[in-house]
């Protein structure tokens, strides 16, 4: 192989690889997103946490940012769930195609 050539790796998609990807979304990505979203409650600054002047100057912007984070992570959790649902549909469809492509011989 020359210095400008790269090895070609063939990649095959199967219903089991789709199922594995969905499992990782469900068991790794979704819990992590939910965990980070859950941390938002611990970021509240109550009372005069910023001080009287600091609360007046940045309190509103900070609260607005927290609302944005909450909305963004709510949307993100919904997106991750929709990915999981779509991967399950893809797995079922791919499995049906695998079954349909099996050559059956009569003896």
Phi and psi restraints in degrees (value plus and minus 20) as a CYANA .aco file:
   2 UNK   PHI     -92.7   -52.7
   2 UNK   PSI     149.2   189.2
   3 UNK   PHI     -88.8   -48.8
   3 UNK   PSI     -42.2    -2.2
   4 UNK   PHI    -113.9   -73.9
   4 UNK   PSI     -20.1    19.9
   5 UNK   PHI    -121.2   -81.2
   5 UNK   PSI     125.5   165.5
   6 UNK   PHI    -136.1   -96.1
   6 UNK   PSI     130.1   170.1
   7 UNK   PHI     -86.9   -46.9
   7 UNK   PSI     118.5   158.5
   8 UNK   PHI    -116.2   -76.2
   8 UNK   PSI     104.4   144.4
   9 UNK   PHI    -126.8   -86.8
   9 UNK   PSI     103.0   143.0
  10 UNK   PHI    -103.2   -63.2
  10 UNK   PSI     117.2   157.2
  11 UNK   PHI    -139.2   -99.2
  11 UNK   PSI     110.1   150.1
  12 UNK   PHI    -135.6   -95.6
  12 UNK   PSI     112.5   152.5
  13 UNK   PHI    -116.4   -76.4
  13 UNK   PSI     113.0   153.0
  14 UNK   PHI    -152.8  -112.8
  14 UNK   PSI     146.2   186.2
  15 UNK   PHI     -82.6   -42.6
  15 UNK   PSI     -51.7   -11.7
  16 UNK   PHI     -92.7   -52.7
  16 UNK   PSI     -52.8   -12.8
  17 UNK   PHI     -90.8   -50.8
  17 UNK   PSI     -54.0   -14.0
  18 UNK   PHI     -85.7   -45.7
  18 UNK   PSI     -62.8   -22.8
  19 UNK   PHI     -82.1   -42.1
  19 UNK   PSI     -59.5   -19.5
  20 UNK   PHI     -84.7   -44.7
  20 UNK   PSI     -61.6   -21.6
  21 UNK   PHI     -82.6   -42.6
  21 UNK   PSI     -63.9   -23.9
  22 UNK   PHI     -81.9   -41.9
  22 UNK   PSI     -61.1   -21.1
  23 UNK   PHI     -80.1   -40.1
  23 UNK   PSI     -61.9   -21.9
  24 UNK   PHI     -85.8   -45.8
  24 UNK   PSI     -59.2   -19.2
  25 UNK   PHI     -81.1   -41.1
  25 UNK   PSI     -66.2   -26.2
  26 UNK   PHI     -90.4   -50.4
  26 UNK   PSI     -57.9   -17.9
  27 UNK   PHI    -117.5   -77.5
  27 UNK   PSI     -38.0     2.0
  28 UNK   PHI    -136.0   -96.0
  28 UNK   PSI     -77.1   -37.1
  29 UNK   PHI     -89.2   -49.2
  29 UNK   PSI     -71.8   -31.8
  30 UNK   PHI     -79.9   -39.9
  30 UNK   PSI     -67.4   -27.4
  31 UNK   PHI     -81.5   -41.5
  31 UNK   PSI     -56.4   -16.4
  32 UNK   PHI     -86.4   -46.4
  32 UNK   PSI     -63.9   -23.9
  33 UNK   PHI     -83.3   -43.3
  33 UNK   PSI     -64.4   -24.4
  34 UNK   PHI     -83.5   -43.5
  34 UNK   PSI     -59.4   -19.4
  35 UNK   PHI     -82.2   -42.2
  35 UNK   PSI     -68.8   -28.8
  36 UNK   PHI     -83.0   -43.0
  36 UNK   PSI     -61.3   -21.3
  37 UNK   PHI     -80.6   -40.6
  37 UNK   PSI     -59.9   -19.9
  38 UNK   PHI     -84.2   -44.2
  38 UNK   PSI     -44.2    -4.2
  39 UNK   PHI     -89.8   -49.8
  39 UNK   PSI     -37.6     2.4
  40 UNK   PHI     -76.2   -36.2
  40 UNK   PSI     -58.4   -18.4
  41 UNK   PHI     -78.6   -38.6
  41 UNK   PSI     -51.2   -11.2
  42 UNK   PHI     -99.3   -59.3
  42 UNK   PSI     -21.6    18.4
  43 UNK   PHI    -117.8   -77.8
  43 UNK   PSI     -17.6    22.4
  44 UNK   PHI     -86.4   -46.4
  44 UNK   PSI     119.1   159.1
  45 UNK   PHI    -137.8   -97.8
  45 UNK   PSI      83.6   123.6
  46 UNK   PHI    -114.9   -74.9
  46 UNK   PSI     153.5   193.5
  47 UNK   PHI      36.1    76.1
  47 UNK   PSI    -152.5  -112.5
  48 UNK   PHI    -126.5   -86.5
  48 UNK   PSI      23.2    63.2
  49 UNK   PHI     -76.5   -36.5
  49 UNK   PSI     -52.1   -12.1
  50 UNK   PHI    -112.0   -72.0
  50 UNK   PSI     -21.4    18.6
  51 UNK   PHI      65.8   105.8
  51 UNK   PSI     144.8   184.8
  52 UNK   PHI     -81.9   -41.9
  52 UNK   PSI     -68.6   -28.6
  53 UNK   PHI     -94.2   -54.2
  53 UNK   PSI     -62.5   -22.5
  54 UNK   PHI     -81.8   -41.8
  54 UNK   PSI     -59.8   -19.8
  55 UNK   PHI     -82.4   -42.4
  55 UNK   PSI     -60.0   -20.0
  56 UNK   PHI     -87.8   -47.8
  56 UNK   PSI     -58.7   -18.7
  57 UNK   PHI    -100.5   -60.5
  57 UNK   PSI     -62.6   -22.6
  58 UNK   PHI    -142.3  -102.3
  58 UNK   PSI     -27.8    12.2
  59 UNK   PHI     -75.8   -35.8
  59 UNK   PSI     -66.6   -26.6
  60 UNK   PHI     -85.3   -45.3
  60 UNK   PSI     -62.2   -22.2
  61 UNK   PHI     -85.7   -45.7
  61 UNK   PSI     -58.5   -18.5
  62 UNK   PHI     -85.3   -45.3
  62 UNK   PSI     -64.5   -24.5
  63 UNK   PHI     -83.2   -43.2
  63 UNK   PSI     -60.0   -20.0
  64 UNK   PHI     -84.1   -44.1
  64 UNK   PSI     -61.3   -21.3
  65 UNK   PHI     -82.7   -42.7
  65 UNK   PSI     -62.4   -22.4
  66 UNK   PHI     -81.9   -41.9
  66 UNK   PSI     -59.1   -19.1
  67 UNK   PHI     -84.3   -44.3
  67 UNK   PSI     -60.8   -20.8
  68 UNK   PHI     -82.2   -42.2
  68 UNK   PSI     -64.3   -24.3
  69 UNK   PHI     -81.3   -41.3
  69 UNK   PSI     -63.9   -23.9
  70 UNK   PHI     -81.0   -41.0
  70 UNK   PSI     -66.8   -26.8
  71 UNK   PHI     -83.2   -43.2
  71 UNK   PSI     -63.6   -23.6
  72 UNK   PHI     -83.1   -43.1
  72 UNK   PSI     -65.3   -25.3
  73 UNK   PHI     -92.2   -52.2
  73 UNK   PSI     -51.2   -11.2
  74 UNK   PHI     -82.8   -42.8
  74 UNK   PSI     -66.1   -26.1
  75 UNK   PHI     -82.5   -42.5
  75 UNK   PSI     -59.9   -19.9
  76 UNK   PHI     -83.7   -43.7
  76 UNK   PSI     -63.4   -23.4
  77 UNK   PHI     -82.2   -42.2
  77 UNK   PSI     -59.5   -19.5
  78 UNK   PHI     -84.2   -44.2
  78 UNK   PSI     -59.7   -19.7
  79 UNK   PHI     -85.1   -45.1
  79 UNK   PSI     -63.6   -23.6
  80 UNK   PHI     -82.4   -42.4
  80 UNK   PSI     -60.8   -20.8
  81 UNK   PHI     -84.4   -44.4
  81 UNK   PSI     -59.5   -19.5
  82 UNK   PHI     -87.6   -47.6
  82 UNK   PSI     -53.2   -13.2
  83 UNK   PHI     -82.7   -42.7
  83 UNK   PSI     -64.4   -24.4
  84 UNK   PHI     -80.8   -40.8
  84 UNK   PSI     -65.7   -25.7
  85 UNK   PHI     -81.9   -41.9
  85 UNK   PSI     -63.7   -23.7
  86 UNK   PHI     -86.3   -46.3
  86 UNK   PSI     -58.4   -18.4
  87 UNK   PHI     -84.6   -44.6
  87 UNK   PSI     -56.6   -16.6
  88 UNK   PHI     -86.1   -46.1
  88 UNK   PSI     -62.7   -22.7
  89 UNK   PHI     -81.9   -41.9
  89 UNK   PSI     -62.9   -22.9
  90 UNK   PHI     -83.2   -43.2
  90 UNK   PSI     -60.4   -20.4
  91 UNK   PHI     -82.0   -42.0
  91 UNK   PSI     -66.5   -26.5
  92 UNK   PHI     -81.7   -41.7
  92 UNK   PSI     -65.6   -25.6
  93 UNK   PHI     -83.9   -43.9
  93 UNK   PSI     -62.6   -22.6
  94 UNK   PHI     -85.0   -45.0
  94 UNK   PSI     -60.4   -20.4
  95 UNK   PHI     -83.8   -43.8
  95 UNK   PSI     -61.0   -21.0
  96 UNK   PHI     -81.8   -41.8
  96 UNK   PSI     -60.4   -20.4
  97 UNK   PHI     -86.4   -46.4
  97 UNK   PSI     -59.4   -19.4
  98 UNK   PHI     -80.8   -40.8
  98 UNK   PSI     -65.8   -25.8
  99 UNK   PHI     -82.0   -42.0
  99 UNK   PSI     -62.5   -22.5
 100 UNK   PHI     -87.4   -47.4
 100 UNK   PSI     -45.8    -5.8
 101 UNK   PHI    -110.3   -70.3
 101 UNK   PSI     -23.3    16.7
 102 UNK   PHI     -90.8   -50.8
 102 UNK   PSI     109.8   149.8
 103 UNK   PHI    -105.3   -65.3
 103 UNK   PSI     104.9   144.9
 104 UNK   PHI    -129.7   -89.7
 104 UNK   PSI     109.9   149.9
 105 UNK   PHI    -126.7   -86.7
 105 UNK   PSI     120.9   160.9
 106 UNK   PHI    -122.2   -82.2
 106 UNK   PSI     112.9   152.9
